[in-house]
Amino acid sequence: MSEPILPIRRVGIDTWRENVVFLHRDCPVVRAAGFQALAKVRVQANGKTLIGVLNVVDDDAICPPCELGLSEEAFRRLGAEPGRPARIEQAEPPPSIAALHRKIAGDRLEEHDLHAIVQDIAAARYSKIELAAFVVATNQFELDRDEVLHLTEAMIATGQRIDWQREIGAGPIVDKHCIGGIPGNRTSMLVVPIVAAHGMLCPKTSSRAITSPAGTADTMEVLAEVELPLDRMKDIARATHGCLAWGGTADLSPADDILISVERPLGIDSPGQMVASILSKKIAAGVTHLVLDLPVGPTAKVRSMSAAQRLKRLFEYVAARLRLELDAVITDGRQPIGRGIGPVLEARDVMQVLANDPQAPQDLRQKALRLAGRVIEFDPDVRGGDGYRIARDILDSGRALAKMNAIIDAQGRRAEPQQPGAIGFEVTAPADGTVIGVDNLRLARIARTSGAPQVRGAGVDLFVKLGETVRAGQPLYRVHAQFDADLEFARQLVGRGNGFTLGAPEQVPREFASAPGDVR
């Protein structure tokens, strides 16, 4: 075959952030070029080039022998119509592959190494196998603080960056972020409208859930559109002083979104990657002042005060060198915050707090007020210590609810309110006692098994909290699902451990922070 040119076929397979190319085993190009499955190939069409991983198929229905199949991700990146001729050839390894191999061997990487790796990741030159190798290597051989700094800088450099000062003038651009690991901890959806109602600009961009049953973007999506183009996100933030958007569509730190696609199935969230991921997104979004929530607890991401202090110092080191003013707050992470675990249930909790509903979870309200107060104290006209009172007054007056409704309307309100999953079962206490342990990881896994976050109404609705006395047979929580199979999987998981430990009142573990959302 003189020219390896074939018409494009849109295969319609979601390969999630990976370019996959499909060729039939009997394709003349496969035989002539000696292609093998999982080989890297270069595809050129429509004036564009992409690097993809080859899958060899035997089914004509997937890809006939004389066509070049593209996954949804590859088809989107190439931007060529079906039937358009495309050239395919073997690809050279990514330029940064030698640096990746050194990190796999445990070597320390220099600034130019990390920039080269991130550029190749953002350009989709790495396969999922190579991405997984990088994620595992940076977890196994922990990045030092300068490696984390350079990784953050590289991730910022690969995407768009907003300069709010140029667009709207001087003033702090504020945000609040949690490192995650605490189910139901939807304080951002309360902090943003409170702070925006105070008059400060809070353009919140969030990732979707990595290993949790819901992220802020997943929960906000119950109420409004979150996949906002960058220009629309900026217009909304200018009009309302706030937004709650998914960062992926805004092209802010795109290499981070690709890495998250590997971290999610691996369940890995290493300290260095975490710092680079969070700070790169915030700085790319134009944030100048950030309150960071660091929960600590036996089943949180951070298990000890010493580990929390080390992580806090790493965040502060990188933030200071990137000229981001950071207030890192160590909080109580012994149990979930709020009652709901899962998008619809967490959205319910948020709206109850905003509406000052008597049924609203008070732990979520108090933590959100403390964090919002810390953000408000970035305002040069606010005295230190006054932030909590100002935040409480904004919430109690209804101004925060009005601001949230304005943000929801600006982003695109959902036509019909979504409900918790229609099927479910209650989990009851096996004996009398005091709740002395709540396993965040177990409850998160139960909620995910029930279908969250993909099924928005799925999840866990908590009835009791740490330190409460229960009687045998009393409901501890209810599992919600939409599909029978998910419900059965969740039931089996609960049967192997329900996530609650009962004991005597004096066995309740001491909290690390003096109050939810604060540390003295």
C-alpha positions in Angstrom: 0.0 0.0 0.0 1.7 3.2 -1.2 -0.1 5.7 1.0 -1.5 4.9 4.5 -4.6 7.0 3.9 -8.1 5.9 5.0 -11.5 7.6 5.4 -12.4 8.5 9.0 -15.1 6.6 10.8 -16.7 7.9 14.1 -16.8 4.8 16.2 -18.9 6.3 19.1 -16.8 4.9 22.0 -16.1 7.1 25.0 -12.5 6.6 26.0 -12.5 9.4 28.6 -9.6 11.8 27.8 -7.6 9.3 25.7 -7.2 9.3 21.9 -8.0 5.8 20.7 -7.7 4.8 17.0 -9.4 1.6 15.6 -8.1 -0.4 12.6 -9.5 -3.7 11.4 -7.0 -6.7 11.6 -7.5 -7.2 7.8 -6.8 -3.5 7.0 -4.0 -3.3 4.4 -2.4 -0.5 6.5 -2.1 -2.9 9.5 -0.4 -5.5 7.4 1.8 -3.1 5.5 3.0 -1.0 8.4 3.3 -3.8 10.9 0.9 -2.1 13.4 0.3 -3.9 16.7 -2.4 -3.3 19.3 -1.6 -0.6 21.9 1.0 0.9 19.5 1.2 4.7 19.3 0.1 6.1 16.0 0.0 9.6 14.4 -3.2 10.6 12.6 -3.3 13.7 10.3 -6.4 15.2 8.8 -8.1 18.6 8.4 -4.8 20.3 9.0 -4.5 18.8 12.5 -2.5 16.0 14.1 -3.1 13.8 17.0 -1.3 10.9 18.7 -3.4 8.0 19.7 -3.3 4.4 20.9 -4.2 1.8 18.4 -6.8 -0.8 19.0 -7.0 -3.7 16.5 -10.6 -5.0 15.9 -12.0 -8.1 14.2 -15.6 -6.9 13.9 -16.6 -5.1 10.7 -19.5 -3.4 12.6 -17.0 -1.5 14.8 -14.6 -0.6 12.0 -14.5 -2.0 8.4 -11.2 -3.1 6.9 -10.7 0.0 4.8 -11.6 2.7 7.3 -9.9 4.5 10.2 -12.0 4.5 13.4 -11.7 7.2 16.0 -13.0 7.3 19.6 -15.2 10.2 20.7 -12.2 12.0 22.2 -10.0 11.5 19.1 -12.8 12.5 16.8 -13.4 15.7 18.8 -9.7 16.6 18.9 -9.2 16.0 15.2 -12.3 18.0 14.2 -12.7 16.2 10.8 -16.0 15.0 9.3 -16.7 11.2 8.9 -15.4 10.1 5.5 -12.6 12.7 5.4 -9.3 11.1 4.3 -6.7 10.8 7.1 -3.1 9.7 7.1 -1.9 7.3 9.7 1.6 6.3 10.6 3.6 5.1 13.5 4.4 7.8 16.1 7.6 8.6 17.9 7.6 8.4 21.7 6.6 11.7 23.5 9.7 14.0 23.9 9.4 13.8 27.7 9.4 10.0 28.0 13.0 9.9 29.2 12.0 12.2 32.1 9.1 9.9 32.9 11.4 6.9 33.0 13.7 8.7 35.4 10.8 9.5 37.8 9.7 5.9 37.6 13.2 5.0 38.8 12.8 7.4 41.7 14.9 10.3 40.4 14.2 14.0 41.2 13.0 15.9 38.2 14.1 19.4 37.2 11.9 22.3 36.2 12.4 21.6 32.4 11.6 17.9 32.9 8.2 18.7 34.5 7.3 21.3 32.0 8.1 18.9 29.2 5.9 16.1 30.8 3.0 18.4 31.4 3.2 19.8 27.8 3.0 16.2 26.5 0.1 15.4 28.8 -1.9 18.5 27.8 -1.2 17.6 24.1 -2.6 14.1 24.7 0.7 12.5 23.7 0.6 10.1 26.7 -1.5 7.0 26.8 -3.5 6.0 29.9 -0.7 3.5 30.7 1.9 6.2 30.6 -0.3 8.6 32.6 -0.8 5.9 35.2 2.9 5.4 35.4 3.4 9.1 36.1 0.7 9.3 38.7 1.9 6.1 40.5 5.6 7.3 40.4 4.8 10.7 41.9 2.9 8.9 44.6 5.5 6.3 45.3 8.5 8.7 45.1 7.0 11.7 46.7 7.6 15.0 44.9 9.8 17.5 46.9 8.5 21.0 47.4 10.3 22.5 44.4 9.1 19.7 42.1 5.6 20.5 43.3 6.2 24.2 42.6 7.5 23.4 39.0 4.6 21.0 38.4 2.1 23.7 39.4 3.7 26.3 37.2 3.8 23.9 34.2 0.1 23.0 34.7 -0.9 26.7 34.8 1.1 27.4 31.6 -0.7 24.8 29.5 -4.2 26.3 29.6 -6.0 29.6 29.6 -5.6 32.1 32.5 -8.0 34.8 33.6 -6.8 38.2 34.6 -9.7 39.7 36.6 -7.7 42.8 37.6 -7.4 43.7 33.9 -11.1 43.1 33.3 -12.8 44.6 36.4 -10.1 46.5 38.2 -8.3 46.1 41.5 -9.5 44.1 44.5 -9.0 40.6 45.9 -10.3 37.7 43.8 -11.3 35.1 46.4 -12.1 31.5 46.6 -12.5 28.6 49.1 -11.5 25.0 48.4 -11.4 21.8 50.4 -8.8 19.0 49.7 -11.7 16.5 49.8 -12.2 13.2 51.5 -15.1 14.2 53.7 -18.5 13.1 52.3 -21.3 15.8 52.2 -18.9 18.7 52.8 -20.6 21.1 50.4 -19.5 24.3 52.1 -18.3 25.9 48.9 -21.9 26.1 47.6 -22.7 28.2 50.8 -19.4 30.2 50.9 -19.7 31.5 47.3 -23.2 33.1 47.6 -22.4 34.5 51.1 -19.1 36.1 49.9 -20.6 37.3 46.6 -23.5 38.9 48.6 -20.8 40.8 50.6 -19.6 42.2 47.2 -16.4 40.2 46.7 -15.7 38.4 43.5 -15.7 34.6 44.0 -15.4 32.8 40.6 -15.5 29.2 41.9 -14.3 26.5 39.5 -14.5 22.9 40.7 -13.5 19.4 39.6 -16.0 16.6 39.4 -15.7 13.8 42.0 -12.4 11.9 41.8 -12.9 9.2 44.5 -15.9 10.7 46.3 -19.7 10.3 45.7 -20.0 14.0 44.6 -17.8 17.0 43.9 -19.0 20.6 44.1 -19.5 20.6 40.3 -21.6 17.4 40.5 -23.8 18.8 43.2 -24.3 22.2 41.6 -25.2 20.4 38.4 -28.4 19.3 40.2 -29.5 22.9 40.3 -27.9 24.6 37.3 -25.6 24.2 34.3 -22.0 23.9 35.2 -20.2 23.2 31.9 -19.7 26.8 31.0 -17.4 28.2 28.3 -14.8 30.6 29.7 -16.4 33.8 28.3 -19.8 32.9 29.7 -18.3 32.0 33.1 -16.6 35.4 33.2 -19.9 37.2 32.2 -21.7 35.4 35.0 -19.1 36.2 37.6 -19.0 39.9 36.5 -22.8 40.1 36.8 -23.4 38.2 40.1 -19.9 38.4 41.7 -19.9 34.6 41.8 -20.2 31.3 39.9 -20.0 27.6 40.6 -18.7 26.0 37.4 -16.8 22.9 36.3 -13.3 23.9 35.5 -12.9 21.4 32.6 -14.9 23.3 30.0 -13.1 26.5 30.8 -9.7 25.0 29.8 -8.1 26.0 33.0 -5.1 23.7 33.7 -6.2 21.1 31.2 -3.4 18.7 32.1 -4.9 18.4 35.5 -8.2 17.2 34.1 -6.3 14.5 32.1 -4.4 13.4 35.2 -7.7 13.3 37.2 -9.1 10.8 34.6 -6.4 8.4 35.7 -6.3 9.3 39.4 -10.1 8.6 39.7 -10.0 4.9 38.8 -6.7 4.3 40.6 -8.0 6.0 43.8 -4.7 8.0 44.1 -4.5 11.6 45.3 -0.9 12.1 46.4 0.1 15.3 48.3 2.2 16.7 45.5 -0.4 16.1 42.8 -3.1 17.4 45.1 -1.2 20.7 45.7 -0.4 21.2 42.0 -4.0 20.3 41.0 -5.7 22.7 43.4 -3.3 25.7 43.1 -2.9 25.5 39.3 -6.7 25.6 38.9 -7.1 28.5 41.3 -4.3 30.6 39.9 -5.5 29.9 36.3 -9.0 31.1 37.3 -7.4 34.4 38.4 -7.8 33.8 42.2 -5.5 36.0 44.3 -6.8 35.0 47.8 -7.7 31.5 48.8 -9.1 29.8 52.0 -8.1 26.2 52.0 -10.0 23.6 54.1 -7.8 20.8 55.4 -10.0 18.2 57.3 -8.2 15.8 59.7 -9.6 12.6 61.0 -9.1 8.8 61.3 -10.8 8.1 57.9 -10.1 11.5 56.2 -7.4 12.0 53.5 -5.2 13.4 56.3 -5.1 11.2 59.4 -3.0 13.1 61.9 -2.2 16.7 62.9 1.4 16.3 62.0 0.5 15.2 58.5 -1.9 18.2 58.2 0.8 20.6 59.3 3.2 19.2 56.7 0.6 19.5 53.9 -0.3 23.0 55.1 3.4 24.1 54.9 3.6 22.6 51.4 0.6 24.5 50.2 1.9 27.7 51.8 5.4 27.3 50.2 4.0 26.9 46.7 1.3 29.5 47.1 3.8 32.1 48.4 6.1 31.6 45.4 3.2 32.0 43.0 1.9 35.1 44.8 -1.3 33.6 46.0 -2.4 34.7 49.5 -3.4 31.5 51.2 -5.2 30.9 54.5 -5.1 27.2 55.2 -7.5 26.1 57.9 -7.3 22.7 59.7 -10.8 21.4 60.4 -12.6 18.5 62.0 -12.7 15.5 59.6 -13.9 12.8 61.9 -17.3 12.3 60.1 -19.3 13.6 57.1 -20.6 17.2 57.1 -24.3 17.6 56.6 -26.7 14.7 56.2 -26.7 13.9 52.5 -23.9 12.0 50.6 -24.6 12.2 46.9 -25.5 15.1 44.5 -29.2 15.5 45.1 -29.0 14.9 48.8 -26.1 17.3 49.2 -27.9 20.0 47.1 -30.9 19.6 49.4 -28.8 20.3 52.5 -27.2 23.4 50.8 -30.6 24.9 49.9 -32.0 24.1 53.4 -29.1 26.1 55.0 -29.5 29.0 52.6 -33.3 29.1 53.3 -32.6 29.0 57.1 -34.8 25.9 57.2 -35.1 24.6 60.8 -34.3 21.1 59.4 -31.0 22.3 57.9 -27.9 20.5 59.1 -26.3 22.7 61.7 -22.8 21.3 61.2 -22.8 22.3 57.5 -24.1 25.8 58.4 -21.5 26.4 61.1 -18.6 25.2 59.1 -19.6 27.2 56.0 -20.0 30.4 58.1 -16.6 30.0 59.6 -15.0 29.5 56.2 -17.0 32.3 54.6 -15.9 34.5 57.5 -12.2 33.8 56.8 -12.8 34.7 53.1 -14.6 37.9 54.0 -11.6 38.9 56.2 -9.6 39.2 53.0 -11.6 42.4 52.4 -9.2 45.2 53.5 -12.2 47.1 54.9 -13.1 44.2 57.3 -11.4 43.9 60.7 -9.9 40.6 61.7 -12.4 38.5 63.7 -15.5 40.3 62.2 -15.9 37.9 59.2 -18.0 35.3 61.0 -20.5 37.9 62.2 -20.8 39.4 58.7 -21.2 36.0 57.1 -23.9 35.0 59.6 -25.8 38.3 59.1 -25.8 37.8 55.3 -27.1 34.2 55.7 -29.7 35.0 58.3 -31.1 38.0 56.2 -31.8 35.9 53.2 -29.2 37.8 51.0 -27.2 34.6 50.5 -30.3 32.7 49.2 -31.1 35.6 46.9 -27.5 35.6 45.6 -27.5 31.8 45.1 -30.8 32.0 43.1 -29.2 34.8 40.9 -26.2 32.6 40.2 -28.4 29.5 39.4 -30.5 31.6 37.0 -27.4 33.1 35.4 -25.8 29.6 34.8 -29.1 28.1 33.7 -31.6 26.7 36.2 -32.7 23.1 35.9 -36.3 22.9 34.8 -37.4 20.2 37.2 -36.1 19.6 40.7 -34.4 16.2 41.0 -35.4 13.8 43.8 -33.5 11.2 45.8 -33.5 7.7 44.3 -36.9 6.1 44.4 -35.7 2.8 45.9 -33.7 2.2 49.0 -33.3 0.6 52.4 -32.5 1.7 55.9 -29.5 0.6 57.9 -30.2 0.2 61.6 -28.1 0.1 64.8 -27.3 -3.5 65.8 -27.3 -2.7 69.5 -27.8 0.1 72.1 -24.8 2.5 72.4 -23.1 5.8 71.5 -21.7 6.5 68.0 -18.0 6.6 68.6 -16.8 6.2 65.0 -18.1 7.1 61.5 -16.0 5.8 58.6 -15.9 8.4 55.9 -14.4 6.1 53.4 -16.9 3.3 54.0 -19.9 5.6 53.7 -18.5 7.2 50.6 -18.0 3.8 49.0 -21.5 2.8 49.9 -22.9 5.9 48.3 -20.8 5.4 45.2 -21.9 1.7 45.0 -25.5 2.9 45.1 -24.8 4.9 41.9 -23.5 8.4 43.0 -22.3 10.6 41.4 -23.4 9.3 38.0 -26.9 8.7 39.3 -27.5 12.1 40.9 -30.3 10.9 43.2 -28.3 8.0 44.6 -26.4 8.2 47.9 -26.7 8.0 51.7 -28.9 10.1 53.9 -27.5 10.2 57.5 -29.8 10.2 60.5 -27.3 10.2 63.4 -23.9 11.7 64.0 -20.8 11.1 66.2 -21.5 11.2 69.9 -25.3 10.5 69.6 -26.9 7.7 71.6 -28.9 5.2 69.6 -31.1 2.2 70.4 -31.0 -1.2 68.8 -33.0 -1.1 65.6 -32.9 2.7 65.3 -32.1 3.8 61.7 -28.6 5.1 61.2 -29.0 6.1 57.6 -30.9 5.4 54.4 -29.4 4.3 51.1 -31.0 5.7 48.0 -30.7 4.2 44.5 -32.4 4.4 41.1 -31.6 0.9 39.8 -32.1 -2.5 41.4 -28.6 -3.7 40.6 -27.0 -0.7 42.3 -29.2 -1.1 45.4 -28.2 -4.8 45.7 -24.5 -4.0 45.4 -24.9 -1.4 48.1 -26.8 -3.8 50.3 -24.0 -6.4 50.0 -21.4 -3.7 50.8 -23.3 -2.6 53.9 -23.5 -6.3 55.0 -19.7 -6.3 55.2 -19.6 -3.2 57.3 -22.0 -0.3 57.8 -19.5 2.4 58.6 -20.7 3.0 62.2 -19.0 2.0 65.4 -20.9 2.0 68.7 -19.4 2.1 72.2 -19.4 4.1 75.4 -19.7 8.0 75.5 -16.1 8.3 76.8 -14.8 6.5 73.7 -15.8 9.3 71.3 -12.5 10.4 69.6 -11.3 13.9 70.4 -11.5 16.3 67.5 -8.3 17.9 66.2 -9.9 21.3 65.6 -11.6 23.2 68.4 -14.8 23.7 66.4 -16.0 22.7 62.9 -14.3 24.9 60.4 -11.8 26.4 62.8 -8.6 25.7 64.7 -7.2 27.6 67.7 
